[in-house]
Amino acid sequence: MQNKLEIAQDTPVAKRPIRVKQTLCKRVREALLSLGGEAHRSMVIEQVARNLGHDVRFIPEELQMQLIVSFEETWKDERKRAAYGFHLPFGEGSHRWSVRGEAFA
């Protein structure tokens, strides 16, 4: 039994996957609306970080990744995409994010 414990401890621990949080999607949407409905993702990330009280010169990498993942996961889910109005005006792989016009209401 002790060998099993040693083997279990030797196995690498995988990082937990980043979970998409509804609040991050709301913050991304608010930032896009404040930026006129469309902006490069770096500007959106800076705006969200500023709203959260971070120094935009030193935005935590984890926050950046969580925001990117939250946008991408929401954009890929048709129902969530419709709810938030997320859009990629230049297609998949683009770093230009926007909120569709009908989502402004």
Number of C-alpha atoms within 10 A of each C-alpha: 5 7 8 9 9 10 9 11 10 9 8 7 8 6 6 6 6 12 10 17 14 12 10 18 23 14 19 26 25 16 24 24 18 13 15 10 19 22 18 14 20 14 17 27 23 19 21 24 22 15 13 10 9 14 12 15 9 9 15 12 9 10 14 18 13 18 24 21 18 21 24 20 16 23 20 13 11 12 11 15 19 16 11 19 19 27 23 17 14 11 10 12 8 11 15 18 26 25 24 18 11 8 15 11 4
